[in-house]
């Protein structure tokens, strides 16, 4: 949804600071969506490859991105409610699949009731 609205990739995985695509992807996810939930990290088979004992990413680029979903929408031509759209996209991108709403649940979101 964010890519459709903005015309830009959610996660640009072109190598930065010698990071692997997976290291960079995890970093960009945490930058956009917040830290990975401890319960999620605990269940990851490769957690020791990517996270320290406190759940912090082991590999991060020196340059941070720091733009939110709302900021990305603001820079686009989106004419709808940025806060409501940002909240909806954030729900779709919830990191932990156990916490992520299903497609059926997302269809019930108030965002679909909005007039755009």
URKA-V947160 format. One record per residue. N is the residue number from 0. PHI is phi in whole degrees, -180 to 180 (NA if undefined). D_FIRST is the distance of its C-alpha to the first C-alpha in Angstrom with 2 decimals. Layout:
n=N phi=PHI d_first=D_FIRST
n=N phi=PHI d_first=D_FIRST
This chain:
n=0 phi=NA d_first=0.00
n=1 phi=-63 d_first=3.81
n=2 phi=-67 d_first=5.41
n=3 phi=-64 d_first=5.05
n=4 phi=-73 d_first=6.23
n=5 phi=-90 d_first=8.60
n=6 phi=76 d_first=9.65
n=7 phi=-127 d_first=10.51
n=8 phi=-63 d_first=10.30
n=9 phi=-67 d_first=9.40
n=10 phi=-126 d_first=12.91
n=11 phi=-85 d_first=15.58
n=12 phi=-96 d_first=18.18
n=13 phi=-68 d_first=20.99
n=14 phi=-52 d_first=24.07
n=15 phi=-133 d_first=25.18
n=16 phi=55 d_first=28.57
n=17 phi=74 d_first=29.29
n=18 phi=-76 d_first=26.66
n=19 phi=-73 d_first=25.63
n=20 phi=-56 d_first=22.00
n=21 phi=-67 d_first=21.94
n=22 phi=-60 d_first=23.56
n=23 phi=-66 d_first=21.21
n=24 phi=-60 d_first=18.07
n=25 phi=-61 d_first=19.60
n=26 phi=-62 d_first=20.51
n=27 phi=-63 d_first=17.14
n=28 phi=-61 d_first=15.63
n=29 phi=-67 d_first=18.53
n=30 phi=-65 d_first=18.21
n=31 phi=-83 d_first=14.66
n=32 phi=-111 d_first=15.03
n=33 phi=98 d_first=18.81
n=34 phi=-65 d_first=21.58
n=35 phi=-70 d_first=21.54
n=36 phi=-64 d_first=23.27
n=37 phi=-55 d_first=26.90
n=38 phi=-65 d_first=26.86
n=39 phi=-69 d_first=24.03
n=40 phi=-60 d_first=25.89
n=41 phi=-59 d_first=29.11
n=42 phi=-90 d_first=27.85
n=43 phi=-85 d_first=26.70
n=44 phi=-69 d_first=29.27
n=45 phi=-109 d_first=28.82
n=46 phi=-57 d_first=28.64
n=47 phi=-70 d_first=31.85
n=48 phi=-78 d_first=30.48
n=49 phi=-118 d_first=27.62
n=50 phi=-127 d_first=28.65
n=51 phi=-85 d_first=31.98
n=52 phi=-64 d_first=33.85
n=53 phi=-100 d_first=32.11
n=54 phi=85 d_first=28.54
n=55 phi=-88 d_first=28.09
n=56 phi=-63 d_first=26.61
n=57 phi=-76 d_first=29.56
n=58 phi=-122 d_first=28.04
n=59 phi=-140 d_first=26.28
n=60 phi=-70 d_first=26.24
n=61 phi=-76 d_first=28.55
n=62 phi=-98 d_first=26.02
n=63 phi=-95 d_first=23.33
n=64 phi=-91 d_first=19.93
n=65 phi=50 d_first=19.64
n=66 phi=-122 d_first=16.70
n=67 phi=-88 d_first=14.54
n=68 phi=-60 d_first=10.99
n=69 phi=-60 d_first=12.95
n=70 phi=-65 d_first=14.82
n=71 phi=-64 d_first=12.04
n=72 phi=-65 d_first=10.82
n=73 phi=-62 d_first=14.58
n=74 phi=-80 d_first=15.16
n=75 phi=-92 d_first=12.75
n=76 phi=-92 d_first=13.81
n=77 phi=-59 d_first=11.65
n=78 phi=-100 d_first=14.31
n=79 phi=-84 d_first=13.12
n=80 phi=-67 d_first=14.24
n=81 phi=-67 d_first=12.94
n=82 phi=-65 d_first=14.41
n=83 phi=-68 d_first=13.14
n=84 phi=-67 d_first=9.47
n=85 phi=-62 d_first=10.14
n=86 phi=-64 d_first=11.94
n=87 phi=-64 d_first=9.44
n=88 phi=-63 d_first=6.89
n=89 phi=-59 d_first=10.30
n=90 phi=-63 d_first=11.38
n=91 phi=-65 d_first=8.82
n=92 phi=-98 d_first=9.97
n=93 phi=-52 d_first=13.58
n=94 phi=-63 d_first=15.86
n=95 phi=-80 d_first=18.51
n=96 phi=-60 d_first=17.67
n=97 phi=-70 d_first=20.55
n=98 phi=-98 d_first=18.92
n=99 phi=-73 d_first=15.33
n=100 phi=-64 d_first=14.89
n=101 phi=-75 d_first=15.04
n=102 phi=-59 d_first=12.87
n=103 phi=-62 d_first=15.80
n=104 phi=-66 d_first=15.84
n=105 phi=-65 d_first=12.23
n=106 phi=-65 d_first=13.20
n=107 phi=-87 d_first=16.00
n=108 phi=-62 d_first=14.10
n=109 phi=-63 d_first=15.50
n=110 phi=-58 d_first=12.23
n=111 phi=-75 d_first=12.73
n=112 phi=-88 d_first=16.25
n=113 phi=-71 d_first=15.55
n=114 phi=-101 d_first=16.71
n=115 phi=-117 d_first=14.56
